[in-house]
């Protein structure tokens, strides 16, 4: 007979060194990443066979070196203790620009150069210079387009969602989802007001905000958040915390949203009734809440559903899609989440998928649970959205049951 406890122990001991090595590697990632983001484009654009005149090569290399030094310094001043908004804007913009340059330096520097070689276009120096100009051109266009996409009022994404347990009286219930507004160093007070105006055109029964309201405390970003108080809903406006609230005194955001007329669903629920049928609308704190050290803050699904009739359909607000594993195990009908931004700047979505079970849109989990993941209403950090447009979401809930004849 095999001693399974011993086998599991041996397996755990084998995995421990691998996990420790991974943790050690991740410690150095903040140091390695900026070097790669700036050094790779520098090499591809300037030193891989172009033979630029010496002044061009020196000036270009100096600019990349300045970016490599300036970006971390600006981000530390902007997002560290000093919280200098101007420094944060510079650092975040350089981060986004370097990511785009890095991505397209690799793609164009390898694939396009290979295509030129196969096609027999030019000599080695000519091909290298074509790659440089193509990379700079594509990056400039994408950054300009991505900036416009990030700063625009999001398009409305509309879809019908059928919930098998939803009563006929609730058929057609209009739920609007906004999330990840990320009010921050770039003042977006006017943008915030226009987003709220757009939400009000949708004639929502229920409006939900699934967290990451801002980067900064409620006191500091209050002016940008105040337009949320103008949002209208016939039934309720509900809110749950995101992970970024826990970087910026989360309780202050809970209090401000309450002041603005939104109902914070902190591990609790409310009942939405119409036409003789009832929907449980529940919410949980973000999964990072417990590690924040704030008293009473944690993600607690059992607490959110305490006292609710288990036969009623449940709409759950949870900031991160990965909470859906717990939601599916509990038979939740529909979870609404944000957090992913749809990747925000392609191809960052590949990294998001390592941590989250869904990137954007509607997905099925378990036997009953649906998850809708929004790409977010605002943007975080770099003021760019590339192949990941923002959204305001209108979900029309549908019942499979026909209304009872009078």
Secondary structure by P-SEA (a helix, b strand, c coil): ccaaaaaaaaaaaaaaaaaaaaaaaaaaaaaaaaaaacaaaaaaaccccccccaaaaaaaaaaaaaaaaaaaaaaaaaccccccaaaaaaaaaaaaaaaaaaaaaaaaacaaaaaaaaaccccaaaaaaaaaaaaaaaaaaaaaaaaaaaaccccbbbbbbbbccccccccbbbbbbbccccccccccaaaaaaaaaaaaaacccbbbbccccccccccccccccccccccccccbbbbbbcaaaaacaaaaaaaaaaaacccccccbbbbbbcccbbbbbbbbcccccccccccccccccccccccccccbbbbbbbccccaaaaaaaacccbbbbccccccccccaaaaaaacccccccccccccbbbbbbbcccccccccccccbbbbbbbbbbbbccccccc
